[in-house]
Amino acid sequence: MSSSVGSTDNPIGTEMVFEDDAVRIWRIDLEPGQEAGWHTHYLDYTTVILEGDVVERPNADGSVDRIEVQPGQLMRWYQGPLRHMLRNVGSRTFRNVIVEIKNSSTGA
């Protein structure tokens, strides 16, 4: 695992499962009431929901986003570096996969 931003010094999820020159892939697995720590996304990313119902995303600016999720849902984020955490406030286990895009140039 590299020591680049978004890896071990800034864990985006509960486990990094893959990394190459183009993408970094994380999993988040949270039981009801569990939290994923504070982190910052420096790369654009896509989230794929595997399981869950409701999460909250407290943000460094004091706001809290409540997000209802369902399996199979995709979310694409282009927000830039907003520090936040994630809390499972639902009644079901929350699981997702995060794919960070390292280079947005497709060469096409």
Helices and strands as residue ranges (DSSP letters): E 15-19, E 23-30, E 35-39, E 45-51, E 54-58, E 64-68, E 74-77, E 84-88, E 94-101
